[in-house]
Amino acid sequence: MKRYKLKLNLFFGAIGIFFAFTLFAHGAYAAVPVTGTYVSAVKDLGFPMALGTVNWDDSVPANTTLQLQLRAGNTATPDGTWTAWTTFNKGDSLSALGGNRYIQYQVTLSTSDITVANPSFNDITIAAYYGIFISSPFNSQMPGDVLQTLSWTQNKPGTSYVGFQVRGSANGSSWTNWVGPDGTSNSYFTDPSGAQAIPKLFQYGANAEWIQYKIFMIGDYSNNNTPPAVQSVTMDYNELPASGSYDSAVKDFGQASYSKVTWDDNTATLNSANPYAFTSVTIKVRSGNTATPDGTWTAWQTVTNGESLTFDRYVQYEATLSTGDAQVLPSLNDVTIASLVGTLTSSPYNTSDTTNALEKISWNANTPTGTTVEFQVRTAPDNGGAPGTWTNWVGYDGTGNTYFTDSSGGQAMPSIVSNGSNSQWIQYKATLIPSGSNIPTLNNVSLDYFFNKPPQVQNVTASENSTGLVNVTYQVMDADANVDVNPDSVNVTLQYCTANCGTSGSETWADAITVTGDVGSNVSDQQSSWTSHSLVWNAKQDYDGNYNGTNFKVRIKADDSNTVNNLGYGDSPTFILDTTNPVFSATPFTIDHSSDTLNINTINDNSSYQLYISNDPNFQDSST
């Protein structure tokens, strides 16, 4: 805190600093009525003060009178706190009205003979005693000055008054208004100890490089206007350090990391030669897992130069540079957030099989307290003996935002690397995250993968017989049948086409339900030779009321129960399917008894049909 003290000795002479204050004057008033009274407007003296004497000019001929009365108070509008109207003569002291800010007078003129003489009242003078002292402007030469307190020593007898107002300027030419503790010109500092708060106008390092004060002094109106005296004035203020902050762009480290924060700066510290030339650089950091800072990010954290912390994937820093002297500025040259995380990327491994599927990753590692080992994987198809286009590095959810952290391999592989497609080449990336002096170590890594040849289906035949059943034959073989989940067998499903049957690859297929024969689980197959099978489908039961005479077909679906490349299909040639019923006319037949003739009316059907005729309801003696 800077403290400036100005010693000021003020004293009042007999007249010296006191002077007469003419409040108002008005022209002559003719006493037209027998008695008339004029009441002045309320006059504002500016602040409570001691009053001297009252005088006026008048003309009071014989048989006329003139009476002057005054009252005073400290509210702008007369109320019950004001003094009563009091009569005064020329030269009377107004000490009884002292200590008030507002004053008002009234004059009453009377004549006994309006035709002979009239009194007149020309002007009035009220002497008020006060002193004003204005200090020279003081330049602290510090743009960031903050005025703290204003205090003084004084000799203040009786009812005398001492009040201060202050003003400030940033440049010595454009000044604020004179103000008291409430920040307006209507108040005054009156506590010499400096306990009254400085208004906010000067509290934020503005308007205070130049400082000036003004003293109002009023004599003791109860004791011959004995003047007060101010011996010294002290202004205390601090410098508000100038500062500025810079927020960096968000940095993407690709993953969570354990990193050291360092920077290179140039700062000055307090010294005896210039005790106010101190500067500082403060670095804060925060991190999160979203590219744009939001409520999930950590709070800003102040760090020391060289401190190591664990960060989320995205990191941002804030640099704040401060100075206590505008002539001495700090500088920040660079900020480095260096990851202490170790990353190990394996060589690409060729499984030599295009149908390979990655099943799990497991490892053995030593992880002291606070340390972590985590993995991501990726796969690629073969491209002339080299990896083709790699997938992204992914964790257990198939994105780059997660990592495999279960060393036993219990986390499932996402489909992007386990679907048996474009996965001939496999690669892993291990991330080792330390904590302080604790360093993890990785001993070994195991990648479990498998490949599977899908079962094959051929020579599928299908036809509908005269009873409405569809007979199907097919052959099946699986190149790796002996190592399947269910060795040397497949699960067989018959499917039939319900739409777009003429467009290969766009068909809509439905599973047949009412099927007998070589269908369902445990249908035998072999690794190196074809196995023939047959089944019968009741199409009338599953797909009643349908006729397709152009492109109907069925297919065999074989499933070897492995997790990838487990399905094989075989389509039949097209054949006619008719599960519709014949439609009789309203009168199916007539019998002519005169000639013993049976007349059968037309029957509508999409296919050829057989007609059974019998007199027995059970068709025991029927004929076609």
VENLINGI-V294761 format. One record per residue. N is the residue number from 1. D_CENTER is the distance of its C-alpha to the mean C-alpha in Angstrom with 2 decimals. Layout:
[[N	D_CENTER] [N	D_CENTER]]
This chain:
[[1	39.02] [2	41.54] [3	44.32] [4	46.72] [5	49.86] [6	52.28] [7	55.62] [8	56.99] [9	60.37] [10	60.95] [11	64.08] [12	65.72] [13	69.25] [14	71.57] [15	69.98] [16	68.00] [17	64.37] [18	65.12] [19	65.93] [20	66.94] [21	64.30] [22	65.66] [23	63.58] [24	65.36] [25	68.72] [26	70.15] [27	73.39] [28	76.53] [29	76.58] [30	79.92] [31	80.74] [32	81.60] [33	81.43] [34	83.49] [35	80.29] [36	76.81] [37	73.55] [38	70.65] [39	67.24] [40	64.92] [41	61.19] [42	59.06] [43	58.72] [44	55.63] [45	56.66] [46	53.04] [47	53.04] [48	55.56] [49	58.60] [50	62.25] [51	64.80] [52	68.22] [53	71.06] [54	71.44] [55	73.95] [56	74.76] [57	77.43] [58	79.53] [59	82.93] [60	84.63] [61	88.21] [62	90.75] [63	90.05] [64	86.23] [65	83.40] [66	79.81] [67	77.31] [68	73.87] [69	71.20] [70	67.73] [71	64.75] [72	61.37] [73	57.99] [74	54.35] [75	52.80] [76	52.75] [77	54.67] [78	57.79] [79	57.43] [80	59.09] [81	57.88] [82	59.97] [83	63.53] [84	66.47] [85	68.43] [86	70.86] [87	73.96] [88	74.43] [89	77.34] [90	77.29] [91	76.31] [92	74.95] [93	72.11] [94	68.77] [95	67.65] [96	67.43] [97	64.55] [98	62.70] [99	59.10] [100	57.94] [101	55.74] [102	57.20] [103	60.91] [104	63.08] [105	66.84] [106	69.38] [107	72.99] [108	75.85] [109	78.97] [110	82.26] [111	85.71] [112	88.88] [113	90.21] [114	87.83] [115	90.70] [116	91.80] [117	88.75] [118	84.98] [119	82.69] [120	79.76] [121	76.55] [122	75.41] [123	72.47] [124	70.90] [125	69.52] [126	67.48] [127	67.07] [128	63.71] [129	63.34] [130	60.11] [131	58.98] [132	55.99] [133	55.07] [134	52.32] [135	51.41] [136	51.22] [137	47.71] [138	46.41] [139	44.24] [140	42.22] [141	41.29] [142	37.74] [143	35.06] [144	32.66] [145	35.13] [146	33.98] [147	36.89] [148	37.09] [149	40.41] [150	43.62] [151	46.79] [152	50.54] [153	54.00] [154	56.32] [155	59.64] [156	59.11] [157	62.29] [158	62.54] [159	60.55] [160	59.65] [161	56.07] [162	53.77] [163	50.34] [164	47.91] [165	45.37] [166	43.28] [167	41.69] [168	39.79] [169	39.26] [170	37.16] [171	40.12] [172	43.26] [173	43.85] [174	41.09] [175	41.15] [176	39.24] [177	41.34] [178	43.43] [179	41.43] [180	41.91] [181	39.56] [182	37.77] [183	36.96] [184	39.61] [185	43.23] [186	44.44] [187	44.08] [188	45.78] [189	45.31] [190	48.24] [191	47.51] [192	49.23] [193	47.41] [194	44.10] [195	42.27] [196	40.90] [197	37.30] [198	36.75] [199	34.79] [200	31.22] [201	32.76] [202	33.78] [203	31.12] [204	28.51] [205	30.82] [206	31.86] [207	35.27] [208	37.00] [209	38.53] [210	41.58] [211	42.62] [212	45.55] [213	46.88] [214	49.48] [215	51.83] [216	53.47] [217	56.65] [218	58.91] [219	62.27] [220	63.43] [221	64.82] [222	66.52] [223	68.54] [224	69.94] [225	66.53] [226	66.35] [227	63.53] [228	60.58] [229	59.88] [230	56.71] [231	57.48] [232	54.19] [233	50.53] [234	47.63] [235	44.13] [236	41.57] [237	38.36] [238	35.81] [239	34.20] [240	30.44] [241	29.45] [242	27.94] [243	24.78] [244	22.26] [245	19.27] [246	18.50] [247	15.47] [248	16.86] [249	15.94] [250	14.59] [251	17.85] [252	18.85] [253	21.50] [254	22.26] [255	22.14] [256	21.47] [257	23.65] [258	25.37] [259	25.38] [260	26.89] [261	25.18] [262	27.76] [263	28.04] [264	30.89] [265	30.90] [266	33.52] [267	33.38] [268	36.09] [269	36.92] [270	38.88] [271	42.57] [272	45.67] [273	46.21] [274	42.91] [275	41.30] [276	38.27] [277	37.49] [278	34.79] [279	31.75] [280	28.94] [281	26.31] [282	23.37] [283	21.28] [284	18.05] [285	16.56] [286	13.75] [287	13.72] [288	12.54] [289	14.05] [290	11.75] [291	12.55] [292	9.10] [293	6.96] [294	4.54] [295	5.67] [296	9.06] [297	9.54] [298	12.05] [299	11.92] [300	13.60] [301	17.31] [302	20.27] [303	22.93] [304	26.57] [305	28.33] [306	29.52] [307	27.36] [308	26.62] [309	23.58] [310	22.41] [311	19.36] [312	17.53] [313	18.07] [314	15.51] [315	15.79] [316	14.77] [317	16.73] [318	16.78] [319	20.30] [320	21.44] [321	25.04] [322	26.99] [323	30.60] [324	33.00] [325	35.31] [326	34.47] [327	37.41] [328	36.11] [329	32.87] [330	31.14] [331	30.31] [332	28.13] [333	29.74] [334	27.73] [335	25.23] [336	26.13] [337	24.27] [338	27.24] [339	27.03] [340	29.73] [341	29.40] [342	32.60] [343	32.75] [344	35.99] [345	36.56] [346	39.78] [347	42.35] [348	42.29] [349	44.72] [350	46.97] [351	47.87] [352	50.55] [353	49.78] [354	47.86] [355	47.21] [356	45.67] [357	42.73] [358	40.59] [359	40.74] [360	39.05] [361	38.25] [362	39.29] [363	39.88] [364	41.25] [365	39.37] [366	39.43] [367	36.01] [368	36.26] [369	33.79] [370	30.20] [371	31.13] [372	30.39] [373	32.15] [374	30.53] [375	31.63] [376	30.86] [377	33.63] [378	34.58] [379	37.75] [380	39.71] [381	42.89] [382	46.04] [383	46.84] [384	50.42] [385	50.21] [386	46.78] [387	43.24] [388	42.02] [389	38.39] [390	36.23] [391	33.48] [392	30.06] [393	29.76] [394	28.64] [395	28.23] [396	29.30] [397	27.00] [398	28.18] [399	25.03] [400	24.29] [401	21.45] [402	24.02] [403	27.17] [404	30.48] [405	30.72] [406	33.77] [407	36.77] [408	39.18] [409	37.98] [410	36.88] [411	33.78] [412	34.81] [413	34.76] [414	32.67] [415	34.89] [416	34.05] [417	36.29] [418	38.57] [419	39.83] [420	42.98] [421	42.19] [422	41.64] [423	41.49] [424	44.71] [425	42.91] [426	40.58] [427	38.50] [428	36.19] [429	33.81] [430	33.59] [431	30.84] [432	31.97] [433	29.40] [434	31.06] [435	30.08] [436	31.63] [437	35.32] [438	35.24] [439	35.76] [440	35.99] [441	38.91] [442	39.47] [443	43.04] [444	43.31] [445	41.52] [446	42.96] [447	42.06] [448	43.72] [449	44.39] [450	47.08] [451	48.61] [452	50.39] [453	52.82] [454	52.43] [455	55.59] [456	57.81] [457	59.53] [458	62.49] [459	65.50] [460	63.96] [461	66.53] [462	66.30] [463	68.70] [464	69.30] [465	72.76] [466	74.97] [467	73.61] [468	70.02] [469	68.79] [470	67.06] [471	68.43] [472	66.11] [473	67.01] [474	64.81] [475	64.71] [476	61.94] [477	61.45] [478	58.66] [479	58.97] [480	57.36] [481	58.60] [482	59.87] [483	56.43] [484	54.40] [485	52.81] [486	55.94] [487	58.56] [488	61.00] [489	59.58] [490	57.00] [491	55.60] [492	56.95] [493	55.61] [494	57.44] [495	55.23] [496	56.49] [497	55.20] [498	54.16] [499	52.82] [500	52.92] [501	55.76] [502	57.18] [503	54.04] [504	53.56] [505	49.98] [506	48.95] [507	50.93] [508	49.67] [509	51.10] [510	51.80] [511	53.13] [512	56.76] [513	57.39] [514	61.13] [515	62.28] [516	65.07] [517	66.26] [518	64.33] [519	60.83] [520	58.01] [521	57.56] [522	59.91] [523	61.55] [524	63.36] [525	62.72] [526	63.93] [527	62.53] [528	65.16] [529	67.00] [530	66.36] [531	66.82] [532	68.02] [533	66.90] [534	67.38] [535	65.92] [536	66.63] [537	64.10] [538	64.87] [539	63.23] [540	64.69] [541	62.81] [542	59.37] [543	59.48] [544	62.04] [545	62.93] [546	61.94] [547	64.09] [548	63.21] [549	66.24] [550	64.55] [551	61.72] [552	61.03] [553	60.33] [554	59.12] [555	57.58] [556	57.59] [557	54.33] [558	54.94] [559	52.29] [560	53.01] [561	50.12] [562	48.38] [563	44.59] [564	44.78] [565	47.43] [566	49.08] [567	50.22] [568	53.28] [569	54.61] [570	57.96] [571	58.75] [572	62.13] [573	64.03] [574	63.76] [575	66.23] [576	67.08] [577	65.49] [578	66.93] [579	65.90] [580	66.92] [581	69.95] [582	73.06] [583	73.30] [584	76.69] [585	78.00] [586	78.59] [587	82.20] [588	82.10] [589	85.93] [590	89.28] [591	92.70] [592	95.94] [593	98.59] [594	101.45] [595	100.81] [596	98.78] [597	95.96] [598	92.18] [599	90.03] [600	86.38] [601	83.89] [602	81.18] [603	78.33] [604	74.97] [605	73.15] [606	71.18] [607	73.38] [608	77.04] [609	78.00] [610	80.91] [611	82.47] [612	84.13] [613	86.90] [614	88.42] [615	90.12] [616	88.51] [617	85.00] [618	84.22] [619	85.52] [620	88.17] [621	90.66] [622	88.22] [623	89.07] [624	87.04]]
